[in-house]
């Protein structure tokens, strides 16, 4: 894995503020879900908390499938 690949991967991770904006909830809700170990599951990098866009997409897809039933 090259440094460029690592940098590219890190740049794609979302902050809790990004996730809150995407899901249209408060940052406090995202933090509460993290503390309760509910999705979306974070990636910890040192003291930083980030989220994979694929995790957010799965959470949205799962919530849509629940809404349809």
Backbone bond lengths (Angstrom), bond angles and torsions (degrees), N, CA, C in turn:
res aa  C-N    CA-C-N  psi(-1)  N-CA   C-N-CA  omega(-1)  CA-C   N-CA-C  phi
1 X - - - 1.453 - - 1.528 107.54 -
2 X 1.297 116.31 126.45 1.459 120.61 -179.26 1.521 110.76 -86.71
3 X 1.314 115.35 163.82 1.471 119.96 177.53 1.515 110.60 -61.56
4 X 1.327 116.67 -34.47 1.471 120.49 178.78 1.525 111.05 -64.17
5 X 1.337 117.16 -40.39 1.470 121.35 178.43 1.520 110.36 -64.23
6 X 1.326 117.00 -44.39 1.464 121.26 179.28 1.518 109.88 -62.17
7 X 1.309 118.23 -46.46 1.461 122.23 179.27 1.515 110.81 -60.89
8 X 1.320 117.23 -42.72 1.458 121.08 179.79 1.526 110.45 -62.38
9 X 1.340 117.52 -42.17 1.457 121.90 179.70 1.522 110.81 -64.79
10 X 1.324 117.54 -44.89 1.458 121.41 -178.62 1.522 110.80 -64.27
11 X 1.300 117.73 -38.52 1.458 120.61 -179.12 1.523 112.02 -63.84
12 X 1.320 117.38 -25.29 1.454 120.13 -177.85 1.527 113.00 -83.37
13 X 1.315 118.22 -12.36 1.456 120.49 179.70 1.527 109.85 -71.32
14 X 1.324 115.53 148.71 1.466 122.01 -176.61 1.523 110.75 -103.87
15 X 1.302 116.42 146.08 1.468 121.35 173.86 1.525 108.48 -81.99
16 X 1.320 115.60 168.62 1.469 118.88 177.85 1.533 110.89 -65.10
17 X 1.322 116.96 -29.02 1.466 120.23 176.37 1.537 110.52 -68.39
18 X 1.329 116.36 -40.47 1.468 120.56 176.45 1.529 110.51 -61.05
19 X 1.330 115.64 -45.74 1.468 121.02 -178.49 1.522 110.31 -64.15
20 X 1.306 117.27 -44.04 1.467 120.93 179.01 1.524 110.43 -59.77
21 X 1.318 116.50 -42.14 1.468 120.82 179.10 1.533 110.49 -64.26
22 X 1.329 116.69 -44.16 1.467 120.74 -179.78 1.524 112.60 -63.58
23 X 1.328 116.03 -40.74 1.462 120.85 -177.39 1.532 113.20 -88.77
24 X 1.329 115.40 -5.44 1.466 121.61 179.89 1.528 111.93 58.16
25 X 1.336 113.76 47.68 1.461 121.77 174.90 1.521 107.26 -132.00
26 X 1.309 116.71 172.08 1.461 120.07 179.29 1.530 110.83 -78.76
27 X 1.306 115.17 158.93 1.460 120.68 174.97 1.530 109.05 -61.96
28 X 1.313 117.16 -34.90 1.467 121.04 178.19 1.529 110.73 -60.24
29 X 1.321 117.51 -37.53 1.461 121.13 177.72 1.523 110.64 -64.00
30 X 1.315 116.85 -43.38 1.468 120.73 178.22 1.526 110.02 -62.85
31 X 1.312 117.29 -43.54 1.470 121.30 179.26 1.527 111.05 -64.78
32 X 1.328 117.17 -41.97 1.464 121.54 179.52 1.528 110.34 -61.92
33 X 1.343 115.93 -43.87 1.464 119.80 179.64 1.533 110.22 -62.91
34 X 1.320 117.10 -38.33 1.465 120.44 177.99 1.520 110.15 -63.38
35 X 1.331 117.94 -45.05 1.459 121.66 -178.98 1.529 111.94 -66.20
36 X 1.330 116.25 -31.02 1.471 121.00 177.91 1.531 112.11 -87.55
37 X 1.337 115.86 1.79 1.469 123.09 -179.46 1.522 112.57 58.42
38 X 1.326 114.47 45.08 1.458 122.32 175.18 1.524 108.49 -106.84
39 X 1.332 117.12 153.20 1.471 118.56 178.19 1.525 111.08 -64.68
40 X 1.314 116.40 152.01 1.460 129.07 5.79 1.525 110.69 -79.76
41 X 1.325 115.29 141.88 1.453 120.72 -177.62 1.522 110.42 -85.92
42 X 1.327 116.40 133.11 1.464 120.24 -175.61 1.527 113.34 -83.69
43 X 1.312 113.81 166.10 1.459 123.57 169.69 1.521 105.21 -113.08
44 X 1.323 116.93 123.04 1.463 120.60 178.75 1.520 109.04 -93.92
45 X 1.314 115.84 128.89 1.464 122.50 174.64 1.523 105.70 -124.29
46 X 1.307 115.54 97.95 1.463 119.69 -172.09 1.516 108.15 64.04
47 X 1.318 116.97 -122.82 1.460 120.46 177.69 1.530 111.71 -95.76
48 X 1.326 116.72 -1.37 1.467 120.80 -179.52 1.524 111.04 -83.15
49 X 1.319 115.23 144.14 1.460 121.75 177.03 1.518 107.33 -113.85
50 X 1.318 116.25 124.51 1.462 121.54 -179.84 1.525 108.73 -132.87
51 X 1.315 115.74 164.18 1.463 121.84 -178.94 1.523 110.15 -130.56
52 X 1.318 115.57 141.03 1.463 120.54 176.82 1.524 108.52 -79.15
53 X 1.318 118.16 134.42 1.463 120.49 176.84 1.532 112.46 -56.55
54 X 1.336 117.43 -33.47 1.467 120.27 179.14 1.532 111.39 -64.93
55 X 1.328 117.80 -33.99 1.469 121.22 177.00 1.522 111.06 -66.13
56 X 1.322 115.84 -39.24 1.463 120.60 179.23 1.523 109.38 -68.30
57 X 1.331 116.96 -41.78 1.468 120.92 178.87 1.527 110.67 -62.01
58 X 1.340 117.14 -41.02 1.474 120.14 178.60 1.521 111.00 -65.94
59 X 1.322 117.32 -40.02 1.463 121.23 178.44 1.526 110.42 -61.11
60 X 1.324 116.77 -43.84 1.460 121.21 178.73 1.524 110.42 -64.79
61 X 1.326 117.29 -44.42 1.465 121.53 179.71 1.531 110.92 -62.85
62 X 1.336 116.31 -42.47 1.467 120.34 178.55 1.524 111.50 -63.78
63 X 1.322 117.52 -40.26 1.462 119.96 -179.11 1.529 110.62 -69.01
64 X 1.308 117.53 -32.73 1.467 120.73 176.64 1.505 111.40 -68.38
65 X 1.346 117.69 -39.45 1.458 120.36 -179.83 1.524 110.72 -67.98
66 X 1.346 117.66 -33.82 1.465 121.54 176.34 1.529 109.51 -68.65
67 X 1.329 117.99 -40.42 1.457 122.09 -179.86 1.521 111.59 -64.55
68 X 1.315 117.32 -29.16 1.464 121.12 -177.42 1.525 112.20 -77.76
69 X 1.346 117.68 -18.11 1.473 119.82 -178.48 1.481 111.85 -93.30
